[in-house]
Amino acid sequence: MEKYKGIFGEFKEFISRGNVMDMAIGVIIGGAFKGIIDSLVKDIIMPIISKFVGGLDFSNLFIALDGEKYATIAAAQEAGSATLNYGTFITVVVNFLLMAFVIFLMVKGMNLLANKRKTPKEELPTEPKTKVCTFCKTEIAIDAVRCPNCTSNLE
């Protein structure tokens, strides 16, 4: 029984880490975001592309593997023919490329915001940590009262 408590305790520790929770939230938001991208591709982008290629319906591009000609994918499948649905594949590829591009833009924007928040180290004024001995011109600690090289009193 102790072994199970240890496993459950380890699992509880693992699941309560910030990175795991961030990843879970990202997956959930990504799933919801996929629906938006699917709609964007299906309802907006593919009709525009279809308009430019002469009214071609990408969702109905297919090859029937039995060599017959069918008007639609549904008709081919109803006749029992196996089909290669390359139009659907084109739609999924466009969907993927759009999703990747939008994620790229989001990451780029987040990086810009993160970089704006950070002040470059060159711009931050820094306190000097050393000074030069007025007698022997050796670099020494800023709070030294006697030079370790020439033993001169620096006050």
Residue pairs with C-beta under 8 A, 6 or more apart in sequence:
14 20
15 21
33 99
33 102
34 99
37 95
37 98
37 99
37 102
38 95
40 98
41 91
41 94
41 95
41 98
42 91
45 94
45 98
46 58
46 59
46 91
46 94
49 58
49 94
50 56
50 57
50 58
57 87
58 87
58 88
58 90
58 91
59 87
59 88
59 91
60 72
60 73
60 87
61 85
61 86
61 87
61 88
61 90
62 73
62 76
62 83
62 84
62 85
62 86
62 87
62 88
63 83
63 84
63 86
64 70
64 76
64 81
64 82
64 83
65 81
65 82
65 83
65 84
66 79
66 81
66 82
68 76
68 79
68 81
70 76
70 79
70 81
73 83
73 85
76 83
77 83
127 142
128 142
129 141
129 142
130 139
130 140
130 141
130 142
131 139
131 140
131 141
131 142
131 144
132 138
132 139
132 140
133 139
133 140
133 147
133 149
133 150
133 152
133 154
134 152
134 154
135 147
135 150
135 152
136 147
136 149
136 150
136 152
138 147
138 149
138 150
140 147
140 148
140 149
140 154
144 154
145 153
145 154
145 155
146 152
146 153
146 154
147 154
